[in-house]
Amino acid sequence: MTLIELLLATTIVAMVFGTLAALASGVRQAYEHTEAYGLTTQHARVVLERIHRTAVEAVASDEFPGFIVVPREQSGHSFPEMLIVWSPRTFLGDPKPAQNPEGLPRYNEVVIFCPHPTIPSRLVEMTFPFVSNEVPPPDEMGRWQAELEALIKGNYWATATLTDLLRTAAVTDNVTSTTRRLGAVRFSTRLRPSEAEWEDFLAGDLAWKELSWVQGVYGADMGLRQNWVRIEVQLVAGVDEVATGDGAYQPVTFYDSAALYYELHRP
C-alpha cells in the first residue's frame, strides 16, 4: 500500500469509529433519560394515588368539608402547598371512627400532604399523633397557619416520605433578604355549593333549591355536596441536568384531581 492509501484507510477507520462512538453515546443518554423518566413517573404514580385515595375516603361534616388547603406565606406570596385531610387512623395506619363526626376534627385525626419542613425536596405525609386539640374552622386561615407553625417548630409531628424527587425553587424574603427553597407542589379546592352560597342561604338571600347542588341532588333537609381538589406535583429526573437558572434539573409536571361527596344538612 502506498502512503496515500494508508492515510485514506486510517481516516475512514477513524470516521467509522467516531460515528459508532457518537451513536453509542446517544443510545446511552437515551437509555439513562428513559430510565430516569420511568423512575420519576413511578414516584408520581405512588404520590398521586396516595393523595387521591386519602381525599376520597376523608371524613366530612357540615363544619369541615373533608379537606382544605392551608397556604404558606413567603415573601409576600402565597404558596398553596399544604393539603389537610380529615383521615382518622390508628397507630398502625388503619381507619378508625372520628371522635366528633358532626363537628371539627382533632389534630391527631388529620393528615397533611406537604413538603418536608426542613428538606423541601421531600413530599411527605405529616401527622400529629399526640396532639388532641380541635382544629380551627376552615375559614380561619390565620389560626391554621399560626397553630401549624407552632406545632412544627415544637416537633410534635411525624412524617412518612412519599417521594424525594420533588422539585425545589429558591424564594428570597424581601424584608429579611434571606433565601429558602420551597417544594413545587400545589393544591386547590372547590366546594359545590360554595361557602359564599351557603352564607347567602343562611342569611336568607338564597333559596335552598337555588344552591348549586351536585347533579341537582337535594331534598327538603339534605343535599349532596362535592369537595374537589386539584393536585399539581413537579418532580425531577436526575439525568436531564438542563440548566434552569438556579442549577435545578429539568422538572416533569404531573396532575391529578379527586372529589369527595357528602351530605350537607339544612339547619
VENFEN-V168302 format. One record per residue. N is the residue number from 0. RES is the residue in one letter. PSI is psi as a letter, one per 40 degrees, with the letter a starting at -180 (* if undefined). Layout:
n = [N | N]
res = [RES | RES]
psi = [PSI | PSI]
This chain:
n = [0 | 1 | 2 | 3 | 4 | 5 | 6 | 7 | 8 | 9 | 10 | 11 | 12 | 13 | 14 | 15 | 16 | 17 | 18 | 19 | 20 | 21 | 22 | 23 | 24 | 25 | 26 | 27 | 28 | 29 | 30 | 31 | 32 | 33 | 34 | 35 | 36 | 37 | 38 | 39 | 40 | 41 | 42 | 43 | 44 | 45 | 46 | 47 | 48 | 49 | 50 | 51 | 52 | 53 | 54 | 55 | 56 | 57 | 58 | 59 | 60 | 61 | 62 | 63 | 64 | 65 | 66 | 67 | 68 | 69 | 70 | 71 | 72 | 73 | 74 | 75 | 76 | 77 | 78 | 79 | 80 | 81 | 82 | 83 | 84 | 85 | 86 | 87 | 88 | 89 | 90 | 91 | 92 | 93 | 94 | 95 | 96 | 97 | 98 | 99 | 100 | 101 | 102 | 103 | 104 | 105 | 106 | 107 | 108 | 109 | 110 | 111 | 112 | 113 | 114 | 115 | 116 | 117 | 118 | 119 | 120 | 121 | 122 | 123 | 124 | 125 | 126 | 127 | 128 | 129 | 130 | 131 | 132 | 133 | 134 | 135 | 136 | 137 | 138 | 139 | 140 | 141 | 142 | 143 | 144 | 145 | 146 | 147 | 148 | 149 | 150 | 151 | 152 | 153 | 154 | 155 | 156 | 157 | 158 | 159 | 160 | 161 | 162 | 163 | 164 | 165 | 166 | 167 | 168 | 169 | 170 | 171 | 172 | 173 | 174 | 175 | 176 | 177 | 178 | 179 | 180 | 181 | 182 | 183 | 184 | 185 | 186 | 187 | 188 | 189 | 190 | 191 | 192 | 193 | 194 | 195 | 196 | 197 | 198 | 199 | 200 | 201 | 202 | 203 | 204 | 205 | 206 | 207 | 208 | 209 | 210 | 211 | 212 | 213 | 214 | 215 | 216 | 217 | 218 | 219 | 220 | 221 | 222 | 223 | 224 | 225 | 226 | 227 | 228 | 229 | 230 | 231 | 232 | 233 | 234 | 235 | 236 | 237 | 238 | 239 | 240 | 241 | 242 | 243 | 244 | 245 | 246 | 247 | 248 | 249 | 250 | 251 | 252 | 253 | 254 | 255 | 256 | 257 | 258 | 259 | 260 | 261 | 262 | 263 | 264 | 265 | 266]
res = [M | T | L | I | E | L | L | L | A | T | T | I | V | A | M | V | F | G | T | L | A | A | L | A | S | G | V | R | Q | A | Y | E | H | T | E | A | Y | G | L | T | T | Q | H | A | R | V | V | L | E | R | I | H | R | T | A | V | E | A | V | A | S | D | E | F | P | G | F | I | V | V | P | R | E | Q | S | G | H | S | F | P | E | M | L | I | V | W | S | P | R | T | F | L | G | D | P | K | P | A | Q | N | P | E | G | L | P | R | Y | N | E | V | V | I | F | C | P | H | P | T | I | P | S | R | L | V | E | M | T | F | P | F | V | S | N | E | V | P | P | P | D | E | M | G | R | W | Q | A | E | L | E | A | L | I | K | G | N | Y | W | A | T | A | T | L | T | D | L | L | R | T | A | A | V | T | D | N | V | T | S | T | T | R | R | L | G | A | V | R | F | S | T | R | L | R | P | S | E | A | E | W | E | D | F | L | A | G | D | L | A | W | K | E | L | S | W | V | Q | G | V | Y | G | A | D | M | G | L | R | Q | N | W | V | R | I | E | V | Q | L | V | A | G | V | D | E | V | A | T | G | D | G | A | Y | Q | P | V | T | F | Y | D | S | A | A | L | Y | Y | E | L | H | R | P]
psi = [h | i | d | d | d | d | d | d | d | d | d | d | d | d | d | d | d | d | d | d | d | d | d | d | d | d | d | d | d | d | d | d | d | d | d | d | d | d | d | d | d | d | d | d | d | d | d | d | d | d | d | d | d | d | d | e | e | i | h | i | i | d | d | h | f | d | i | i | h | h | i | h | h | h | f | e | i | h | h | g | e | h | h | h | h | h | g | h | i | i | d | e | e | i | i | i | i | i | d | g | e | e | b | i | i | i | d | e | e | i | h | h | h | i | i | h | d | e | g | e | e | h | h | i | h | h | i | g | d | e | h | e | i | i | i | i | i | d | e | g | d | d | d | d | d | d | d | d | d | d | d | d | d | e | f | e | i | i | i | h | h | d | i | f | e | h | i | i | i | h | h | h | h | d | d | e | e | i | h | i | i | i | i | g | h | i | i | i | i | h | i | h | i | i | d | d | d | d | d | d | d | d | e | e | e | h | i | d | e | e | i | g | i | h | f | f | h | i | a | d | e | i | i | h | i | h | h | h | h | h | h | h | h | h | i | i | h | d | e | d | f | h | h | f | d | e | e | i | i | h | i | h | h | i | i | i | i | i | h | h | h | i | h | h | i | h | *]
